[in-house]
Amino acid sequence: MGLLTGWFAIPLWKRVLGALVLGLVFAIVWPQAAPAVAFLGDLFVRAIRMLVAPIVLVTIAAGITALGDPKRIGGLGGRTIGLFALTTAIAVSVGMAVAALIRPGEGAPLGTAAPHALGPAVTPYDQLIGIVPLNIFDALAKGDMLALIFVAILTGVGTLLAGEGGKPFADFLQSASAVLLRIVGVVMEATPFGVFALIANAVAANGAAVFVHVGWLALAVVLGSAVQIVVVHSLILRLLAHLPLLPFFRGIIDALVVAFSTASSSATLPVAMRVAEKNLGISRPVYSTTLPLGASIGKDGTAMYVGLLSMFSLQAFGVELTPAVYGLVLLTGALAAFGTAPVPSASLFMLAAVLSAVGVAPEQTALVVGFVLPFDRLLDMTRTVPSASANLTVATTVARWEGELDEAVYRARATA
């Protein structure tokens, strides 16, 4: 009993970081044993993903009903989408700038890579039409985030417009949201074990020297991710939200570690919601609206990587980099990132859309994907971190603007 008490007395983020280091050491010292603990990581990811669809549907609807006034929805949503559009565009620019500085594509041995053709890209028309699901239960089963967000918004607005008649259902949504977030808290206690297994298997499967083959690209991904978090997100918090930085970054460590280990924005969502309420002091109506929206469109890591990998590809193929090419990569990269699914390695499947806009043939794109894909899991883990940071940065800033941020809770993290 004393051992358990001591375990839970340690802050979760310290337990998680300790598990990450142990997983790395375990994979290096005893890599052949890593598959034996793989089930812990699989169970952890499945438990989190199990919660994503119901959390998106219930918490957005509950958050809207908690706003009380349908007019607030438009202002909240507009500010959220506007901020995500800003961070996404900046992220593409950061990726392009880092690639221009490091030039990872020059001399890249793409000729030795096995081509990996991508399937047909989903058209903007199909993406737009798909927002309205034919079957709500099918959207739940598939975890179709945009469709679930649409249904949740419609449900929340309908409940508000129903007035007194909708009050019992609004109370049910609030209760269901509270229960789901409590379940998230229970699942989060398993994070150290899941992270240990996920890191051990990722390193054991690829080898500790995995980045030697794509070293410059890996360095560029790490540098781009760091710039986006440390510079861009910090400036937004200081200049737009007028908040100190230390409490924010101390408060979001749990979410960033889960983002790194799962390489999935959607899998990070339940943890981000818990962190937003408990550590940052963001009110439920705000975080339950902004964070699920961010899991679908807030892709700073993806945007940075799409810009970076596009420049990597153009450098490798010797394409002349004119101002027009830079402009096309920036525009198409930002749009592609907005439509990327929140799942591992999804960035690669948006690369064709960007490269085709600047005249790169599908066969050449297949070479790039074939070169990167064997190492993409660890790269993907790294670039998911700025996406998670962006979602919480936007949620915090919007909460500050809306007067829905408990600063006492937020600032308490500075001394936690």
N, C-alpha and C positions, 0 to 999 in steps of 0.2 A: 504493500500500500504506500509506504514511504517512497519507494522508487517511482511509482506512478505519479505521486504528488510532485516529486522533484522534476519529473519529465514535463508535466504540464505547467510547472512554474517557469520553465524556460520559454521566452517569447518564441512564437511560432517561426518567425523569420530566421532566428538563429538556429532552430532545429533543422529548418529546410536547407539553409546554407551549409550546415554541417553534413547533412545527408548528401548534398551535391558533391562536396569534397570527398566524402567516403566512397561515393559511387565512382568517381574518377579514379581514385586510388585502387579500388577493387577491380576495375576494368583493366588497369595497367598491370597489376600484380597477378591477377588470376582471371584473364579474359575468357578462358574456356568455361568458367562457372557462371558467367553472366546470363546465359539463357535460362539457368535454373531459377533466377529471380525475376525473369521477364514478366511473369504473371502478375506480380505486384504492380508494375507500371501499367499493364493492360487494364487491370481492375480499377486502378485510380482514374485513368483516362475515361473508361467507360462510365464510372460513377459520375464524373463531372459532366460528360456529354449527355447522360441520361437526364440531367437537370436542366440543360440549356433550353430546349424547346418549351417546356412548361413555364420556366422562369420568364422567358421573353413574352409569352402570351399573357401570363397572369400579371407580372409586375408592371408592364407598360399600361395595361388596362387599369390596374389599381392606381398607378401613378397619375393617370389622367383624371380618374374620378376624385383623387385627393386634391387636385388643383382647384376643383370647385367651380371654376369659370372656364367655359369652352374657349373664350377669347385668349386666355393665357397660352393655350396649346400652340397657336400659330407663332407667337413671339418666342416661346421656348424652342420650338422645332426649327424656326428660322435661324435663330442665333446658333443653335447646335450645328446645323448643316453648314452655315457660313464659316464657323470656326474650323470644322473638319475640312472644308474645301481649301481654306487657307493653309492648314498644316500639311495637307496632302500635296499641294502645289510646291510648297517649300521643300518637302521631303524629296520630291523628284529632282528639284534643283540641287539639293545637297548631294544626292547620289551621282548626278552628272558632274558636279564640281569635284567630288572626291575622285571619280574616275579620270577626270581631266588632269588632276594633280598626280595620282599614282600611276595612271596609264597601265592598268593590269592586263589589258587585251593585247598589247604589243608583244608579238612573238608567242602568243598562246598556241600550243600544238593541237589545234582543232582537227587537223587532218588525221590524228590518231584516234579520235573519238568515234564511237559507234553511233550513227544517226538515230535519233529518237523522235519520230514524227509525232506531232500533236494532232489531236482530233479537231474537227471543225469548231471554230470559236462560236460561242453563243452571240447572236446578233443583238444590237441595242433594242430592236423591236421585240425580240423574244424575252429579253430581260424586263422590258417595260410591261409587257402583257402578263408575264409570270408573277408580277407583284400581286395580282388578284387571283387567288387560288380557286380552282374548280371545286376542291374538296378540302375543308379545313383539317380534317383528320389525316388526309394524305400529306398536307403541308407539315403537320405535327410529326408524322412518322418519318418524313424525309429531312426534317430540320431545316426547311426552307425559310431562312431568316427574314427576307424581305416580305414574303407572303404572310408570315406570322406577325411581323410588325404591322402590316396593313390591317389584318384581322383584329389585332390588339387595340390599335387606334380606333377602329370602327366600334369595337365593343365598349371602349372607355367613353367615347363621345356619345354613343347611344345610351349608355347608362346615365350620363350626366343630363342628357336631354329628356330622359324619362322622369326627371324630378323625383317626387316622393315615391313614385312607383318603382324607381330604380334603386332606391336606398338599400333595400335588403340585399340586392345583388352587389352593390358597391361594398357593403359590409363584408359579404362573402369574399370578394376579391381582395380586400385588405387582409382578411384572416388567412386566406390561401397564400398570399404573398409573404406574410410573416412566418408561416409554417415552412415554406420553401426555403427562405433565407436561413431559418434555423437548421434545416437539413444540410444546407451548404456548410454551416459551421461545423456540423458533425463530420462531414466528408473532408473538410479542410484539415482535421486532425490527422488524417492519413497521408497528408502531403509529403512529409519527410520520407516515408517508405516508398511512395510512388516515384518521387524525384530520384531517390537512390537507384531504383531499378531502371528508370528511363535513361539516366545519365550513364550508368554502367553498360547498358546494352548499346547505346548510341556510340560510345567510345570503343567498346569491344568489337562491334560490327565493322567499324570503319578504320580502327587503328588510331593510336595517338598521333601518328604522323600524317593523318588524313589531309591536313592543310598544306603539306609540302607540295602536293600536286597543283593546288590552286591557291598557293600562298598569298599572292598579291591580291587576288580577288577576295579571299577571306579577310585580309587586312583592311581592304577597302570597305567591306561590309561592317566590320567592327568599328572602324573610324566613322563611317556614315551614321551608324546607329547611335554612337556616342555623341556626335555633333547634334543630331536631331533631339536627343533627350536633354543633354547638358546645356546646349545653347538655345535651341528653338523653344522647347517646352518651358525652360526656365524663364526666357524672355516673356512668354505669354503670361505666365503666372505673376511675374514682377510688374510688367507694363500694363496688362489688361485687367488682371485680378487684384493687383497690389497686395500680394501675399508673400510671406517669407517662404523660402525654398526648402529649408531643412525639414520642417514638419511634413511637407508633402512627400519628399523622397524617402523619409523614414517610414511614412505611413503606407507607401505602396509597394514595399519590398516583397511582401507575400505574393501579390499579383504578378510582379515582374518575374519572380522565380518560377511560378506556375506557367507563365507565358513561355519562358525559356525552355522548360522541361517538356511541355506538351506541343510547342510549336503551332498553337492554334488559338486565334483570337476568340472564337466562340467557346472553346473549352475554358478560357480564362474568365469568361463573363461572370459566372457565379461567384468566383473569388473577388473579382473587381467590385461587385455590388456589396459584398460584405465589407471590404476595405473602405469603400466610399462612405458607408454609414458609420462604421465603428471607429475608423482611424482618421477620416477627413472631415467628418461632421456634415456631410452632404445630406439634405433631406430626401426622404424616399420618393416624393413626387418627381424630383429632378433626376436623381440617379437611375430610377427605374424607367425613365424615358430616354435619357441621353446615352447611357451605357449600352443598352441593346441596339440602339441606332448606330452607335459607334462600332459595335462588333460587326456590323454589315458594311459601313462606309468609312470608318476611321482606320485607315490602313497606312499609317506613316511608314512602317517598316517595309511593306510591300511596295509603296510608291518609291521610297528611296532605292530599293533593290531593282525595281523595274528601270528606273533611270540609270542606275549603275550598270546593270547587266546589258542594257541597250548600248551604252557607250563602250562597254567591254567588247561586245559583238562587233560594233562598227570599227573599233580599233583593230580587232583581230582580222577583219576582212579588208582593212585598208581603205575604208570608205572616207571620202573627204568630208571633214566636219565643218560645214558652213553654218552661218547664223540660221539659215532656213532649216537645216537638219536639227540644230539644237532646239529651235522653236517647235518643230513637229514632235520630237521626243518628249519635250516638256508637256505639250498639250495632250498627246495620245497617252502618255504615261500616267498623267493625273486621271484621265477618264478611265483608263484600264484598271487602275488601282481601286477606283470607286466601285467597279463591278466585280472585283475579285472575291471568290468565295472564301470564308474565314476558316480554311482547312490547310494542313501542311502542304507545302510545295505548290500552292495555287498560283504563286507569282510566275512560275515558268509557263503556265498555260495562258498567261496574258502577254507573254513576250512576243508572240507571233503578230498580235495586233499592232504593237508598237513598231516592230522591225519592218513589217509589210508597208507601213506608212512612209518609210524612208527608202523603200525599194529593195529590201533584202528578201531574197527568194526563200520559199518555205524549206527548200532543201538545205540552205545555209542555216536557217533557224534550227532545223533538226540536229545539225552538227553541234550547235551551241548547247542545246538542251542535253544532248548525249554526253557532252563534255562535263557539264555541271551536275547532272542528275545524281551520279554516284555519291557526290559529296554534299548534296543539297540539304539533307536532313539537319546537319549541324549548322549550316549557313542559315537555314530556315529558323532554327531555334534562336539564333542571334537576332535576326531581323523582326521576330515577333515581339521582342521586348519593347522597341519604340512604338509599336502599334498599341500595346497595352498602356504604355505611359501616355500616349496621345489621348486615349479614351478617358483616362482619369484626369488629365490636364484640362480637357474640354469640359468635362462634367464639373470639375472644381470651379472653373472660370464662369460657366453659366450659372452655377449655384450662387456664386458671389454676386453676379449681376442681378439675379432674381431675389436676392435677400434670403436665400434658402441654405446658407452655410453657417453652421454653428462654429464660430471662430474659437470658442473655448475648447471644443473637442479637437479642432484642427491644430491649434497652437500647442496643445498638450503633448503632441508627438515630439516636440523639440526636446523635451526632457525625459521622454519615455525610455 
